[in-house]
Amino acid sequence: EELIEEFKPILTDEESIEAAFKLLRDLIIFTNMRLILVDKQGITGRKKEYRSIPYKSIHEFSVENSGSFDDDSELTIYTNIFKDGKKIEFKRGSAIVDVQKILAKFVL
C-alpha cells in the first residue's frame, strides 16, 4: 500500500503494481504494463530517477545467481537502448528466481 501511494502519480489509470523488490539501495517495480527502475541518488537518496521500460522493448534478459564467493545476484536486461545490457544487482538472499519468473511472464 505504501508503494501504491508513492507511485500513484506516475502510474496510468489502467496500471497496477504486480511486484516490487528492494535492491541494494534502489527499487525495481513490476507493473502490469512496464518495469520501473528507481535509482536513489546522492548521500540521502532523496533525489530519485525513475526509468520506465515497457516489457515489449525487452528482447532478452539473463539472471546470474550468487555463487559461493559472490554476495549478490544480477539481472541483466537487453533492449534497443541497453544493447550491452542494463545490470541490476540484488542483495544476497533476494528472490532472484521470483524476479525471473515475473519478468518471463510479462516478456515472453
C-alpha positions, -999 to 999 in steps of 0.1 A, spaced: 0 0 0 29 23 7 43 18 -28 9 23 -44 6 57 -27 41 67 -36 38 57 -73 2 67 -78 12 100 -95 32 81 -122 10 51 -128 -16 52 -156 -53 46 -147 -51 11 -161 -18 2 -144 -12 -17 -112 18 -28 -93 23 -66 -96 55 -69 -75 84 -48 -61 119 -57 -49 143 -36 -29 177 -37 -43 210 -27 -26 198 9 -25 172 11 -52 139 -4 -62 126 -25 -91 89 -24 -97 69 -47 -120 36 -33 -131 11 -49 -155 25 -27 -183 62 -19 -176 92 -23 -155 101 7 -134 137 11 -121 141 36 -92 176 49 -88 182 67 -55 209 93 -59 231 113 -36 240 106 0 205 110 14 188 92 -15 161 119 -17 168 126 -54 154 97 -75 155 88 -111 125 68 -124 133 48 -155 103 31 -173 110 1 -196 80 -12 -215 80 -50 -215 77 -51 -253 111 -34 -256 129 -61 -236 142 -86 -261 164 -106 -238 173 -110 -201 196 -131 -180 198 -139 -144 230 -147 -125 226 -161 -90 251 -157 -63 278 -183 -61 300 -194 -32 321 -162 -32 296 -137 -46 274 -117 -23 249 -105 -49 228 -118 -78 224 -99 -111 196 -94 -135 207 -81 -170 181 -66 -193 187 -61 -230 167 -36 -251 175 -15 -281 187 12 -257 207 -12 -235 224 -31 -263 252 -42 -239 227 -48 -211 214 -30 -181 227 -48 -150 206 -47 -118 222 -61 -87 202 -78 -60 215 -85 -25 222 -120 -13 190 -138 -3 169 -119 -27 142 -139 -45 160 -137 -79 141 -167 -91 108 -149 -84 122 -119 -103 130 -141 -133 95 -157 -133 78 -123 -132 99 -109 -160 93 -140 -181 56 -137 -175 55 -102 -190 82 -105 -216 76 -139 -232 
